[in-house]
Structure formats: C-alpha cells, structure tokens
Amino acid sequence: MDVSTVACNVCGRQKQETNHWLVAIVRDGFEGILFQPAEACSDPRNPDFKYEDICGQECSHKRLSRWLDTLNSYLTAPVESVAA
C-alpha cells in the first residue's frame, strides 16, 4: 500500500513512514470491532469487511468510543410493542 495515499479515517492525518498505524475492521450485521496493526492487514482486503485506517492510540480510542455509542443506542432503544 502506498503510504502517500493513506489518511486516518478519524482525524484525516496523512500516513508517514514512521507512524504506527492500526486498521479497524467491522462488518455490517455483526457485532464487534477488531483493531490490528496496519502491517498485519493483508492486501487485497476482503470486500465483505469495512477497513478504516487509524493513525494511533488517540484516534483508535475515538473510533472505539464511536462504536460503543452505536452499541449503546442499539441496546437502549425502546422495544416496539406488538398488539396482541
């Protein structure tokens, strides 16, 4: 992957050679988020998953927090009652 074309999906920062980047991996319809080092993420990437480039610890915390917020909104959503 050409580092000059990679930007953080959270803050927009461009990737540099010495940065220690992560990749956040999610899949629609499945609960969970996976973070792994960018170097361990193989190309070509599986089209069934959504890959997000993350520039470091601060942005990975923001991304995880955003994912937890969506989980919380799902868990606290009112249950629709079914007429008997």
mmCIF file of the C-alpha atoms, coordinates in Angstrom:
data_MODEL
# 
_entry.id   MODEL 
# 
loop_
_atom_site.group_PDB 
_atom_site.id 
_atom_site.type_symbol 
_atom_site.label_atom_id 
_atom_site.label_alt_id 
_atom_site.label_comp_id 
_atom_site.label_asym_id 
_atom_site.label_entity_id 
_atom_site.label_seq_id 
_atom_site.pdbx_PDB_ins_code 
_atom_site.Cartn_x 
_atom_site.Cartn_y 
_atom_site.Cartn_z 
_atom_site.occupancy 
_atom_site.B_iso_or_equiv 
_atom_site.pdbx_formal_charge 
_atom_site.auth_seq_id 
_atom_site.auth_comp_id 
_atom_site.auth_asym_id 
_atom_site.auth_atom_id 
_atom_site.pdbx_PDB_model_num 
ATOM 1  C CA . MET A 1 1  ? 0.000   0.000  0.000  1.00 0.00 ? 1  MET A CA 1 
ATOM 2  C CA . ASP A 1 2  ? 1.385   3.420  -0.969 1.00 0.00 ? 2  ASP A CA 1 
ATOM 3  C CA . VAL A 1 3  ? 1.694   5.398  2.286  1.00 0.00 ? 3  VAL A CA 1 
ATOM 4  C CA . SER A 1 4  ? 1.264   8.730  0.494  1.00 0.00 ? 4  SER A CA 1 
ATOM 5  C CA . THR A 1 5  ? -2.368  7.864  -0.226 1.00 0.00 ? 5  THR A CA 1 
ATOM 6  C CA . VAL A 1 6  ? -3.353  6.728  3.283  1.00 0.00 ? 6  VAL A CA 1 
ATOM 7  C CA . ALA A 1 7  ? -5.167  9.101  5.645  1.00 0.00 ? 7  ALA A CA 1 
ATOM 8  C CA . CYS A 1 8  ? -6.659  8.468  9.080  1.00 0.00 ? 8  CYS A CA 1 
ATOM 9  C CA . ASN A 1 9  ? -10.400 7.819  8.903  1.00 0.00 ? 9  ASN A CA 1 
ATOM 10 C CA . VAL A 1 10 ? -10.869 9.636  12.231 1.00 0.00 ? 10 VAL A CA 1 
ATOM 11 C CA . CYS A 1 11 ? -8.732  12.814 12.002 1.00 0.00 ? 11 CYS A CA 1 
ATOM 12 C CA . GLY A 1 12 ? -7.606  12.901 8.354  1.00 0.00 ? 12 GLY A CA 1 
ATOM 13 C CA . ARG A 1 13 ? -3.873  12.893 9.130  1.00 0.00 ? 13 ARG A CA 1 
ATOM 14 C CA . GLN A 1 14 ? -1.634  11.607 6.323  1.00 0.00 ? 14 GLN A CA 1 
ATOM 15 C CA . LYS A 1 15 ? 0.420   8.483  6.975  1.00 0.00 ? 15 LYS A CA 1 
ATOM 16 C CA . GLN A 1 16 ? 4.181   8.887  7.376  1.00 0.00 ? 16 GLN A CA 1 
ATOM 17 C CA . GLU A 1 17 ? 6.822   6.172  7.203  1.00 0.00 ? 17 GLU A CA 1 
ATOM 18 C CA . THR A 1 18 ? 7.496   6.114  10.978 1.00 0.00 ? 18 THR A CA 1 
ATOM 19 C CA . ASN A 1 19 ? 3.890   6.125  12.203 1.00 0.00 ? 19 ASN A CA 1 
ATOM 20 C CA . HIS A 1 20 ? 2.474   3.052  13.935 1.00 0.00 ? 20 HIS A CA 1 
ATOM 21 C CA . TRP A 1 21 ? -0.936  2.773  12.341 1.00 0.00 ? 21 TRP A CA 1 
ATOM 22 C CA . LEU A 1 22 ? -3.825  0.446  13.084 1.00 0.00 ? 22 LEU A CA 1 
ATOM 23 C CA . VAL A 1 23 ? -6.677  -0.823 10.994 1.00 0.00 ? 23 VAL A CA 1 
ATOM 24 C CA . ALA A 1 24 ? -10.184 -1.012 12.454 1.00 0.00 ? 24 ALA A CA 1 
ATOM 25 C CA . ILE A 1 25 ? -12.222 -3.783 10.856 1.00 0.00 ? 25 ILE A CA 1 
ATOM 26 C CA . VAL A 1 26 ? -16.016 -4.019 11.055 1.00 0.00 ? 26 VAL A CA 1 
ATOM 27 C CA . ARG A 1 27 ? -18.657 -5.952 9.169  1.00 0.00 ? 27 ARG A CA 1 
ATOM 28 C CA . ASP A 1 28 ? -22.258 -4.887 8.705  1.00 0.00 ? 28 ASP A CA 1 
ATOM 29 C CA . GLY A 1 29 ? -24.670 -7.164 10.543 1.00 0.00 ? 29 GLY A CA 1 
ATOM 30 C CA . PHE A 1 30 ? -22.070 -8.407 13.034 1.00 0.00 ? 30 PHE A CA 1 
ATOM 31 C CA . GLU A 1 31 ? -21.378 -7.058 16.495 1.00 0.00 ? 31 GLU A CA 1 
ATOM 32 C CA . GLY A 1 32 ? -17.760 -6.247 17.136 1.00 0.00 ? 32 GLY A CA 1 
ATOM 33 C CA . ILE A 1 33 ? -14.794 -4.227 16.019 1.00 0.00 ? 33 ILE A CA 1 
ATOM 34 C CA . LEU A 1 34 ? -11.261 -5.506 15.543 1.00 0.00 ? 34 LEU A CA 1 
ATOM 35 C CA . PHE A 1 35 ? -8.091  -3.422 15.715 1.00 0.00 ? 35 PHE A CA 1 
ATOM 36 C CA . GLN A 1 36 ? -4.861  -4.779 14.304 1.00 0.00 ? 36 GLN A CA 1 
ATOM 37 C CA . PRO A 1 37 ? -1.513  -3.306 13.246 1.00 0.00 ? 37 PRO A CA 1 
ATOM 38 C CA . ALA A 1 38 ? -1.637  -1.968 9.697  1.00 0.00 ? 38 ALA A CA 1 
ATOM 39 C CA . GLU A 1 39 ? 1.401   -4.072 8.796  1.00 0.00 ? 39 GLU A CA 1 
ATOM 40 C CA . ALA A 1 40 ? -0.566  -7.230 9.644  1.00 0.00 ? 40 ALA A CA 1 
ATOM 41 C CA . CYS A 1 41 ? -3.532  -6.294 7.451  1.00 0.00 ? 41 CYS A CA 1 
ATOM 42 C CA . SER A 1 42 ? -3.150  -8.160 4.194  1.00 0.00 ? 42 SER A CA 1 
ATOM 43 C CA . ASP A 1 43 ? -3.851  -6.811 0.729  1.00 0.00 ? 43 ASP A CA 1 
ATOM 44 C CA . PRO A 1 44 ? -6.104  -7.311 -1.065 1.00 0.00 ? 44 PRO A CA 1 
ATOM 45 C CA . ARG A 1 45 ? -8.639  -6.616 1.643  1.00 0.00 ? 45 ARG A CA 1 
ATOM 46 C CA . ASN A 1 46 ? -11.781 -8.718 1.934  1.00 0.00 ? 46 ASN A CA 1 
ATOM 47 C CA . PRO A 1 47 ? -14.701 -6.801 0.362  1.00 0.00 ? 47 PRO A CA 1 
ATOM 48 C CA . ASP A 1 48 ? -17.127 -8.219 2.975  1.00 0.00 ? 48 ASP A CA 1 
ATOM 49 C CA . PHE A 1 49 ? -15.477 -6.085 5.675  1.00 0.00 ? 49 PHE A CA 1 
ATOM 50 C CA . LYS A 1 50 ? -15.084 -2.351 6.174  1.00 0.00 ? 50 LYS A CA 1 
ATOM 51 C CA . TYR A 1 51 ? -11.489 -1.296 6.826  1.00 0.00 ? 51 TYR A CA 1 
ATOM 52 C CA . GLU A 1 52 ? -10.642 2.015  8.481  1.00 0.00 ? 52 GLU A CA 1 
ATOM 53 C CA . ASP A 1 53 ? -7.088  3.330  8.730  1.00 0.00 ? 53 ASP A CA 1 
ATOM 54 C CA . ILE A 1 54 ? -6.359  4.688  12.217 1.00 0.00 ? 54 ILE A CA 1 
ATOM 55 C CA . CYS A 1 55 ? -3.279  6.842  12.897 1.00 0.00 ? 55 CYS A CA 1 
ATOM 56 C CA . GLY A 1 56 ? -2.652  5.885  16.516 1.00 0.00 ? 56 GLY A CA 1 
ATOM 57 C CA . GLN A 1 57 ? -3.859  5.418  20.069 1.00 0.00 ? 57 GLN A CA 1 
ATOM 58 C CA . GLU A 1 58 ? -5.884  8.622  20.404 1.00 0.00 ? 58 GLU A CA 1 
ATOM 59 C CA . CYS A 1 59 ? -7.841  8.037  17.193 1.00 0.00 ? 59 CYS A CA 1 
ATOM 60 C CA . SER A 1 60 ? -8.311  4.336  17.990 1.00 0.00 ? 60 SER A CA 1 
ATOM 61 C CA . HIS A 1 61 ? -9.898  5.371  21.317 1.00 0.00 ? 61 HIS A CA 1 
ATOM 62 C CA . LYS A 1 62 ? -12.176 7.820  19.490 1.00 0.00 ? 62 LYS A CA 1 
ATOM 63 C CA . ARG A 1 63 ? -13.174 5.131  16.981 1.00 0.00 ? 63 ARG A CA 1 
ATOM 64 C CA . LEU A 1 64 ? -13.867 2.585  19.708 1.00 0.00 ? 64 LEU A CA 1 
ATOM 65 C CA . SER A 1 65 ? -15.910 5.158  21.613 1.00 0.00 ? 65 SER A CA 1 
ATOM 66 C CA . ARG A 1 66 ? -17.955 5.878  18.482 1.00 0.00 ? 66 ARG A CA 1 
ATOM 67 C CA . TRP A 1 67 ? -18.589 2.149  18.039 1.00 0.00 ? 67 TRP A CA 1 
ATOM 68 C CA . LEU A 1 68 ? -19.628 1.811  21.704 1.00 0.00 ? 68 LEU A CA 1 
ATOM 69 C CA . ASP A 1 69 ? -22.040 4.721  21.278 1.00 0.00 ? 69 ASP A CA 1 
ATOM 70 C CA . THR A 1 70 ? -23.777 2.893  18.418 1.00 0.00 ? 70 THR A CA 1 
ATOM 71 C CA . LEU A 1 71 ? -23.937 -0.252 20.553 1.00 0.00 ? 71 LEU A CA 1 
ATOM 72 C CA . ASN A 1 72 ? -25.399 1.712  23.484 1.00 0.00 ? 72 ASN A CA 1 
ATOM 73 C CA . SER A 1 73 ? -28.043 3.317  21.274 1.00 0.00 ? 73 SER A CA 1 
ATOM 74 C CA . TYR A 1 74 ? -28.974 -0.134 19.994 1.00 0.00 ? 74 TYR A CA 1 
ATOM 75 C CA . LEU A 1 75 ? -29.201 -1.605 23.496 1.00 0.00 ? 75 LEU A CA 1 
ATOM 76 C CA . THR A 1 76 ? -31.204 1.299  24.942 1.00 0.00 ? 76 THR A CA 1 
ATOM 77 C CA . ALA A 1 77 ? -33.622 1.727  22.032 1.00 0.00 ? 77 ALA A CA 1 
ATOM 78 C CA . PRO A 1 78 ? -37.252 1.296  23.085 1.00 0.00 ? 78 PRO A CA 1 
ATOM 79 C CA . VAL A 1 79 ? -38.739 -2.066 22.221 1.00 0.00 ? 79 VAL A CA 1 
ATOM 80 C CA . GLU A 1 80 ? -41.729 -1.785 19.936 1.00 0.00 ? 80 GLU A CA 1 
ATOM 81 C CA . SER A 1 81 ? -44.799 -3.381 21.455 1.00 0.00 ? 81 SER A CA 1 
ATOM 82 C CA . VAL A 1 82 ? -46.718 -5.869 19.412 1.00 0.00 ? 82 VAL A CA 1 
ATOM 83 C CA . ALA A 1 83 ? -50.503 -5.670 19.585 1.00 0.00 ? 83 ALA A CA 1 
ATOM 84 C CA . ALA A 1 84 ? -51.951 -8.900 20.923 1.00 0.00 ? 84 ALA A CA 1 
# 
